[in-house]
């Protein structure tokens, strides 16, 4: 007599639970802000753009209208006329060229030297490294106004007064740039990559050129933009060592506008607007590349 054994019934497999997260919160989704987020962004955008818009409005009016109360809140008809007068009176063509030379040389030199120094402080082992880094950070706490007198004495002895090198050479290094690149390279550049390059027989300079510079490219772009803007907007030191008729920078040239018993504020605003437009153009051209580089470096890290 044979007995038939029936297998136990198996419970049906449960379907995987669907994620209750919205599509915008899943991987690859696009996050959308609510009305409160958009309202905050709009307010911050208006507050950020108001100084630039007000400068353009003031540049489009005459001095008499600007002195009235309440001040004008919309554009007038004198914008292009005031821009033309400011361009000719301040000799802004030469000033733009001088400032581009000064800011370009300073930004490139600061980026290169800061990257090399930041790599040394971040990845190399040498005696006194921490003490030197503390000294570099300490120099950031010293007000730059304290160094004006000795720096001016040095420029006078070198006979560099009213020459562009008097503005270029003091701005070739930056303690902030060294600190910025050190902090970036600590995380973005693994020690294993450097060791692999050394095993392959690469010298220190080849490691810097083929490993450090490619890894630090996003931070170098950001630092270069910051240093270019800072040098372009520098006023105090160029005002002391350069004249408005010799080799002026943009800020020195704009400072000579509107002079008289009653300063012409509309011409001053027109010059300030002209001095700001190149920075907006540079950021418009290179802004996406900088942000893209930052995001690429963040993903690789």
BELNOR-V376660 format. One record per pair of residues at least 12 apart in sequence whose C-alpha atoms are under 7 Angstrom apart, sorted by the first residue. I is the first residue (numbers start at 0). J is the second residue. If there is no record, write none. Layout:
i & j
I & J
I & J
This chain:
i & j
54 & 268
54 & 272
55 & 272
56 & 73
56 & 74
56 & 75
57 & 265
57 & 268
58 & 78
58 & 81
58 & 265
58 & 266
58 & 268
58 & 269
59 & 74
59 & 75
59 & 76
59 & 77
59 & 78
59 & 81
60 & 75
60 & 76
60 & 77
60 & 78
60 & 265
61 & 265
62 & 263
62 & 264
62 & 265
81 & 266
81 & 269
82 & 269
82 & 270
85 & 266
85 & 269
85 & 270
89 & 252
89 & 253
89 & 255
89 & 256
91 & 249
91 & 252
94 & 247
94 & 248
94 & 249
94 & 252
95 & 248
95 & 249
97 & 246
97 & 247
97 & 248
98 & 231
98 & 248
98 & 249
101 & 167
102 & 227
102 & 230
102 & 231
103 & 227
105 & 167
105 & 170
105 & 171
106 & 223
106 & 226
106 & 227
107 & 223
108 & 171
109 & 171
109 & 172
109 & 173
109 & 176
110 & 219
110 & 222
110 & 223
113 & 176
113 & 177
113 & 180
114 & 177
114 & 180
116 & 177
117 & 177
117 & 178
117 & 180
117 & 181
118 & 181
118 & 184
120 & 181
121 & 181
121 & 184
121 & 185
135 & 174
136 & 174
138 & 174
139 & 174
139 & 175
160 & 240
160 & 241
161 & 240
161 & 241
161 & 242
161 & 245
161 & 246
162 & 241
162 & 246
163 & 246
165 & 240
166 & 237
176 & 222
180 & 218
184 & 215
187 & 214
187 & 300
188 & 214
193 & 206
217 & 289
217 & 292
217 & 293
217 & 296
220 & 289
221 & 289
228 & 278
232 & 250
234 & 250
234 & 251
237 & 251
238 & 251
243 & 255
249 & 274
253 & 267
253 & 270
253 & 271
